[in-house]
Amino acid sequence: MKAITFNAFGGPEVLGLTEVPLPAPGPAQIRVQVRAAGVNPIDGKIRSGAMEAIFPTRLPAVLGVDVAGIVDALGDGVTDVAVGDRVVGWADAPAGAYGEFALASTYSTLPDGLEFAAAVALPVAVETATRALDLLRVGAGDTLLVHGASGGVGQLAVQLAADRGATVIGTASGANQDRVRGLGATPTTYGPGLVDRVRALTPDGVDAVLDVAGKGALPASIELCGGTDRIVTIADGAAQELGVVLTAGPERRSEADLAAAVDRLVRGELTATVAAVFPFAEAAAAHRLSDGGHAGGKVVLVP
């Protein structure tokens, strides 16, 4: 089968379309004919070699976790789906989602009316946002500040926090203020003067901060929160020296959470923006957009 692989660490240019062996599903796994694969910021960090200390990568490697497509084969013990079913879920390592076929053991079925590119925006974003909100103990009456509220994870975090009864303030670029407002948050821009802008919006201060952007906002977040107890980042490498929790796992992949998100997306009760769709042959361009940190939603690859 064809897959996007890389044989050396580096920039997006190391990605290329090559032939790799067709993976076989093991017990409790399904093989998915990939119709859409999500690109996440961590993919670029793995590709560059920046994550080797945490996620050692055996080369050549196939990246990608978010996967949506058609069930192609069943491993032993799989009874909840059949060949031909439409599914979305998490690709199991080391096969990866950036290929014509991928393996998965945690997934949800998809209704016919939901496009694969839209569905594939959910798995990693739902899991990451839920994990971070749980770590922050976000609940009714809290005021939560989300840095990077217009991105793939940020959008889900805003909506899931609002579902819990929290008031949400979201930072984003000037161009994405309306998008953040439409998600149910009060928008503001990032950069110099952030503390004053947030205090003007919520004089009583913020109870918790979730940073999904990694753009250097942790010092301002500590000032706003009055400490580090309820600050979590998924993207800022300065977290440890500042005493802030950096969460990169362990992942809590939940079929129930994913199925609920799929149902709400179909009903129009949840928003998951697809920023751009690239064919596999243009994987390098997809990574450049993702690496820039201003995609404004999910970047998707399709065969």
QUISULWO-V170985 format. One record per residue. SS is DSSP state (H for helix, E for strand, L for the rest). Layout:
BEGIN
ss:SS
ss:SS
END
This chain:
BEGIN
ss:L
ss:E
ss:E
ss:E
ss:E
ss:E
ss:L
ss:L
ss:L
ss:L
ss:L
ss:H
ss:H
ss:H
ss:L
ss:E
ss:E
ss:E
ss:E
ss:L
ss:L
ss:L
ss:L
ss:L
ss:L
ss:L
ss:L
ss:L
ss:L
ss:E
ss:E
ss:E
ss:E
ss:E
ss:E
ss:E
ss:E
ss:E
ss:E
ss:L
ss:H
ss:H
ss:H
ss:H
ss:H
ss:H
ss:H
ss:H
ss:L
ss:L
ss:L
ss:L
ss:L
ss:L
ss:L
ss:L
ss:L
ss:L
ss:L
ss:L
ss:E
ss:E
ss:L
ss:L
ss:L
ss:E
ss:E
ss:E
ss:E
ss:E
ss:E
ss:E
ss:E
ss:E
ss:L
ss:L
ss:L
ss:L
ss:L
ss:L
ss:L
ss:L
ss:L
ss:L
ss:L
ss:E
ss:E
ss:E
ss:E
ss:E
ss:E
ss:L
ss:L
ss:L
ss:L
ss:L
ss:L
ss:L
ss:E
ss:L
ss:E
ss:E
ss:E
ss:E
ss:E
ss:E
ss:E
ss:E
ss:E
ss:L
ss:L
ss:L
ss:L
ss:L
ss:L
ss:H
ss:H
ss:H
ss:H
ss:L
ss:L
ss:L
ss:H
ss:H
ss:H
ss:H
ss:H
ss:H
ss:H
ss:H
ss:H
ss:H
ss:H
ss:H
ss:H
ss:H
ss:L
ss:L
ss:L
ss:L
ss:L
ss:L
ss:E
ss:E
ss:E
ss:E
ss:E
ss:L
ss:L
ss:L
ss:L
ss:H
ss:H
ss:H
ss:H
ss:H
ss:H
ss:H
ss:H
ss:H
ss:H
ss:H
ss:H
ss:L
ss:L
ss:L
ss:E
ss:E
ss:E
ss:E
ss:E
ss:L
ss:L
ss:H
ss:H
ss:H
ss:H
ss:H
ss:H
ss:H
ss:H
ss:H
ss:L
ss:L
ss:L
ss:E
ss:E
ss:E
ss:L
ss:L
ss:L
ss:L
ss:L
ss:H
ss:H
ss:H
ss:H
ss:H
ss:H
ss:H
ss:H
ss:L
ss:L
ss:L
ss:L
ss:L
ss:L
ss:E
ss:E
ss:E
ss:E
ss:L
ss:L
ss:L
ss:L
ss:L
ss:L
ss:H
ss:H
ss:H
ss:H
ss:H
ss:H
ss:H
ss:H
ss:L
ss:L
ss:L
ss:L
ss:L
ss:E
ss:E
ss:E
ss:L
ss:L
ss:L
ss:L
ss:L
ss:H
ss:H
ss:H
ss:H
ss:L
ss:L
ss:E
ss:E
ss:L
ss:L
ss:L
ss:L
ss:L
ss:L
ss:L
ss:L
ss:H
ss:H
ss:H
ss:H
ss:H
ss:H
ss:H
ss:H
ss:H
ss:H
ss:H
ss:H
ss:H
ss:L
ss:L
ss:L
ss:L
ss:L
ss:L
ss:E
ss:E
ss:E
ss:E
ss:E
ss:E
ss:H
ss:H
ss:H
ss:H
ss:H
ss:H
ss:H
ss:H
ss:H
ss:H
ss:H
ss:H
ss:H
ss:L
ss:L
ss:L
ss:L
ss:L
ss:E
ss:E
ss:E
ss:E
ss:E
ss:L
END
